[in-house]
Amino acid sequence: MVRVVKYQIIPNMESIINNLLSKENLFAISLFPYLGFLWFLTKSGKVPKLALIGFYLLLLFVAITIPAGLYAENHYHTTLANVDWLHGGAEFFLTLSNIFVVLGFRKMVITAENQNNTQ
């Protein structure tokens, strides 16, 4: 009879990987590329101010969504998506962010069209 022994180089490696890839950690890690994106947009000076404000407002959406999600889990024992008034309140800031981005680029397009028409 042959006995197979399973060895792990790193104990609990599966648990470590699952913890690293948890939604909370991925959410936190995703902020770094977005902050880099904001830095490049700001430094370029080519993005309309209103649109840039919209991109920064997305951080406000994130800052509001995190405590709202925690409140939903602790108070209602469910996810944020299942608590309409909290979810709607948080999503309002995402909508506001999108409106600023659209209005900023819309203004830029209209200005460019007007300059082309006058030439």
Steps between C-alpha positions, in 0.01 A plus 500: 500500500630843400426792721494848347589785728396850404756764592439870494794728448311783664243393758147618425599635157145465371371705791764768441408526131128515577559779751714697255238466228207591721266768366605740775868470415443524126285807558775666705773405253296639209521848651872528421464482119209744520705746705772471235238567232389813687858615541569470126172672408572786736861536388411494129284811527305384193190376679217750552475617861139387535588151375800487732274590792273214393789254503595618849137471612526129432727485806219658701270225373750240623539679834123498551440148372739333745333621823155457343584137423630443851186657646279278282686189614502592870154654534294310240714183476503512120699656219480863395319404179208367706442821699336729246528832681870447579581361158316783325675758714841358418420461130395866488866595538597271212232665286620845606856404406387381157299818437804717574719294266245516217432873543872575510575318176180630339612855569840421348341358184265798462791742545707313238206500256447874548870565436486293180188683379655844551812411300 
